[in-house]
Amino acid sequence: MEIVTRPAVAYAAAARIVAAALAEAERRGLTVAAAVCDPQGVLLAFGRHDAAPGPVGDYAIDKAWTAATLGKSTAEFGARMTSEPALTAGLANRPRALAWEGGVPIRADGAVIGGVGVSGATGPDDGACADAGLRAAEDRQPKGGPTMATTETYPSEPNGMIPNSRYPLLIHRGGVPGGGEDAVRARFRANGWLNNWRYPGIYDYGHFHSTTHECLGVAIGWMELELFGEGGTRARLEAGDVVVMPAGVSHAMVGGSEDVLVVGGYPDGRDWDNIKDHLLDEPMRRAAAKRIMMLPIPAADPVTGKPMREWLDAPSSVDAGLNDFREGLDPL
């Protein structure tokens, strides 16, 4: 008889993740519940602040279950549901699947070994507490052993005048463990993302680039981004997190710590333009979209140094339903 074995997060690590998530919530003045499930969705560890309402415990467990069994963050599902009605209908038949931010898969050497869920605060705060739990577990890994960095993918589509992208935006949680300006810059440069800069955050208005893709690594502190246009998805990035921004994707910083420091980089050292969302007109939109369409996929991911499978495997413009968008760039 053949036996299949699958790696799973150990109970001791699960307990540390829950404790660290609750500690991060306390530091923020929040009352939450936290849970960790194994890859089959079986509950391994759970904790709840005394003042947290009872239902948030169930939500935390279900977020952990969703991230562990489906191998994706609950924030990613929330973003996908806005553009994929069929997914929303399908989730109706899976009552445990939640699309609220705060559930993150736990990975080691590329394999999903569990999921952590936090509930009781805002989505970004729940997500930040879950990330803190993962970082605490990672800090206890033996030197040279598996890491628990996670990668989230966020799809987008044209939004009014904003082109966005058929390539998913990537967030490498803990991509450069602990952050640090020198460490983030060195990682980017080692993987061919050059023309680097350092700045206390990024622009606080919606903008995108049409001449290059971009990566942003938080070296110190934290920042919150609004993505894909006004009223779009919000994502909080902590020190060590890296976002890989496809050309055309609107982004703006809507919050951050006083000490936030961000390092930027561009594939092969390309130069960037700066197109402001609120100043776009139709000729500018068409010209920008054509420049974006001609950009190649970078040779390597700025964090992993590996081929960018998430972009290489992205649907074609036809399969992504962008025929009308493309045809509209050259009206009769």
Order of alpha helices (4+ residues) and beta strands (2+ residues): alpha-beta-beta-alpha-alpha-alpha-beta-beta-alpha-beta-beta-alpha-beta-beta-beta-beta-beta-beta-beta-beta-beta-alpha-alpha-alpha
